[in-house]
């Protein structure tokens, strides 16, 4: 794959549940190291698209390639390079924060010393160092979200897929997450993130995709766009306002 070929290639991708079309002929490309905000109202297809990108669901029609690999048929070839934060925390409640990360580190094939170093650093980054040995089931929703973010970053994936990662976070934790996202951008990781908080979008990403009724209604640069300007565009395309 040459440098001009998108890392992620989506061509006429559709997903239908029963008689309900959730995604309708969606096409776009994502360059290596690009950060994209995926915007749209509930039910617009954002989470479904992320699940398709993660190889957790099969499209009804269309083509999806990551690094030249066909998804989901060749998902195993790229899964090691994907970090996912979804609506479900994907944590084991009867394991501590440290044990959860150690378990997933083993699944990713990380060596013991590598796991230990990475786990300590990440727990500190997400503000859970003092709760490292507490059971995940005793964590608040916001703490579970922070631990899920640490899990997604643990194996240093090239691609990060974050579905509403700010949900349940207090102000301090949200600021920490913002810095982690910016750091991922500086490290040239490829990141696609959904959010209803439009005010964060121009500060974290240079490009946005706005989904409306399962189609891409906007694909363009938002780096120089104000939060108010993005909000007006969103309202015009989606028929309603998002969180500022």
C-alpha positions in Angstrom: 0.0 0.0 0.0 1.6 3.3 -1.1 1.4 6.6 0.9 -1.4 8.0 -1.4 -3.7 5.1 -0.7 -6.1 5.8 2.2 -5.6 3.7 5.3 -9.3 3.2 5.6 -11.4 2.9 2.4 -15.2 2.8 2.5 -17.1 2.4 -0.8 -20.9 2.4 -1.0 -21.2 0.8 2.4 -24.8 -0.1 3.5 -26.2 -1.8 6.6 -29.8 -2.9 7.0 -31.4 -4.4 10.1 -34.5 -6.2 9.0 -36.3 -3.7 6.9 -34.5 -0.7 8.5 -31.7 0.8 6.5 -29.2 2.3 9.0 -26.4 3.2 6.6 -27.1 4.0 2.9 -24.2 3.8 0.3 -21.7 5.6 2.5 -18.3 6.3 0.9 -15.2 8.0 2.2 -11.5 7.6 2.8 -9.3 8.2 5.8 -5.6 9.0 5.5 -3.0 7.6 7.9 -2.7 9.8 10.9 -6.0 11.7 10.3 -8.4 12.6 13.1 -12.0 12.7 12.1 -15.1 13.6 14.1 -18.2 11.5 13.2 -21.3 13.6 14.0 -25.0 13.1 13.7 -28.1 12.6 15.8 -29.0 9.4 17.6 -30.0 6.8 15.0 -28.0 8.4 12.2 -25.7 5.3 12.0 -22.6 6.5 13.8 -22.2 3.6 16.2 -23.1 1.1 13.4 -20.3 2.6 11.3 -17.8 2.3 14.1 -18.7 -1.4 14.6 -18.3 -2.1 10.9 -14.8 -0.4 11.0 -13.9 -2.5 14.1 -14.9 -5.7 12.3 -17.6 -6.4 14.8 -20.4 -6.4 12.3 -20.8 -7.3 8.6 -22.0 -4.8 6.1 -25.1 -5.6 4.0 -23.5 -4.2 0.9 -20.4 -2.3 -0.1 -16.7 -2.5 0.4 -14.6 -1.7 3.5 -10.8 -2.0 3.5 -8.3 -1.2 6.3 -4.7 -1.2 5.3 -5.7 -3.0 2.2 -7.3 -5.8 4.1 -10.9 -6.7 3.4 -13.3 -6.3 6.3 -14.7 -8.2 8.1 -13.4 -11.3 6.3 -9.8 -10.4 7.1 -10.4 -8.6 10.4 -8.0 -10.8 12.3 -5.2 -9.3 10.3 -5.9 -5.8 11.5 -7.6 -6.2 14.9 -4.3 -5.8 16.7 -4.0 -2.4 15.2 -7.5 -1.2 16.4 -8.4 0.3 19.8 -12.2 0.6 20.4 -14.2 2.5 23.1 -17.9 1.6 22.6 -21.1 2.2 24.6 -20.4 -1.0 26.4 -17.3 -0.8 28.7 -16.0 -4.3 27.7 -14.6 -4.8 31.2 -14.7 -7.7 33.6 -16.4 -6.5 36.8 -14.8 -9.1 39.1 -11.3 -8.1 38.0 -9.4 -5.0 39.3 -8.5 -2.2 37.0 -4.9 -3.5 36.8 -6.1 -7.1 36.2 -8.5 -6.0 33.4 -5.7 -4.3 31.6 -3.3 -7.2 32.2 -5.9 -9.6 30.7 -6.4 -7.6 27.6 -2.6 -7.0 27.3 -2.2 -10.8 27.2 -4.8 -11.1 24.5 -2.9 -8.5 22.4 0.3 -10.6 22.8 2.1 -8.1 24.9 5.1 -9.4 27.0 4.8 -9.3 30.8 7.3 -6.4 31.2 5.7 -4.5 28.4 2.3 -4.9 30.0 3.4 -3.8 33.4 5.1 -0.6 32.2 2.2 0.3 29.9 -0.5 -0.4 32.5 1.1 1.7 35.2 1.6 4.7 32.8 -2.0 4.5 31.5 -3.7 4.2 34.8 -1.8 7.3 35.9 -2.8 9.1 32.6 -6.5 8.4 33.1 -6.4 9.2 36.8 -7.0 5.7 38.2 -3.6 5.0 39.7 -4.9 5.1 43.2 -7.7 2.7 42.3 -5.6 0.2 40.3 -6.5 -2.7 42.6 -10.2 -1.8 43.0 -12.7 -4.0 41.2 -14.2 -2.6 38.0 -17.7 -3.4 39.2 -17.3 -0.8 42.0 -16.4 2.0 39.6 -18.7 4.8 38.7 -19.8 5.1 35.0 -17.1 7.8 34.5 -14.4 5.7 36.0 -15.3 2.7 33.9 -15.2 4.9 30.9 -11.7 6.1 31.8 -10.6 2.4 32.3 -12.1 1.6 28.9 -10.0 4.3 27.3 -6.9 2.9 28.9 -7.8 -0.5 27.6 -8.2 0.9 24.1 -4.8 2.6 24.2 -2.9 -0.3 25.9 -1.5 -2.0 22.9 -0.6 1.2 21.1 -3.0 0.7 18.2 -2.6 2.6 14.9 -6.3 3.2 14.7 -8.5 4.5 17.5 -12.3 4.2 17.3 -14.0 6.2 20.1 -17.8 6.1 20.4 -19.0 9.0 22.7 -15.9 8.8 24.9 -16.8 11.9 26.9 -20.0 10.3 28.2 -20.0 10.2 32.0 -16.7 12.0 32.5 -16.3 14.9 34.9 -14.5 18.1 33.8 -11.1 17.0 34.9 -11.4 13.6 33.2 -12.7 15.2 30.0 -9.7 17.5 29.9 -7.4 14.4 30.4 -9.2 12.7 27.5 -8.8 15.7 25.3 -5.1 15.7 25.9 -4.9 11.9 25.1 -6.8 12.6 21.8 -4.4 15.4 20.9 -1.4 13.2 21.9 -2.7 10.4 19.6 -2.9 13.0 16.8 0.7 14.1 17.4 1.8 10.5 17.3 0.1 10.2 13.9 -2.4 7.7 14.9 -5.6 7.5 12.9 -8.6 8.4 15.0 -12.4 8.4 14.4 -14.5 9.7 17.2 -18.3 10.3 17.7 -19.5 13.1 19.9 -22.6 15.2 20.5 -20.5 17.9 22.0 -19.9 20.0 18.9 -17.8 22.6 20.8 -15.0 20.0 21.2 -14.9 19.0 17.5 -12.9 21.8 15.9 -10.3 21.7 18.7 -9.7 18.0 18.3 -10.1 17.3 14.6 -9.5 18.9 11.2 -12.3 17.1 9.5 -15.8 16.0 10.2 -18.3 13.6 8.7 -21.9 14.4 9.4 -24.3 11.6 9.1 -28.0 12.3 8.5 -30.5 9.5 7.9 -27.8 7.0 7.2 -26.0 9.1 4.5 -23.0 11.4 4.6 -24.5 14.9 4.5 -21.2 16.7 5.0 -17.5 15.7 4.6 -15.1 18.6 5.1 -12.6 20.7 7.0 -13.8 22.1 10.3 -10.4 23.3 11.7 -11.2 26.9 11.0 -14.9 26.6 11.8 -16.2 28.1 15.0 -18.3 26.0 17.3 -21.3 28.2 16.5 -20.7 27.8 12.8 -20.4 24.1 13.1 -23.6 24.1 15.2 -25.5 26.0 12.5 -24.3 23.6 9.8 -25.2 20.6 12.0 -28.7 22.0 12.7 -29.3 22.7 9.0 -28.3 19.2 7.9 -29.7 17.2 10.8 -32.7 19.1 11.7 -31.8 19.7 15.3 -29.1 21.0 17.7 -26.4 19.0 19.4 -24.7 19.8 22.7 -22.6 22.9 22.5 
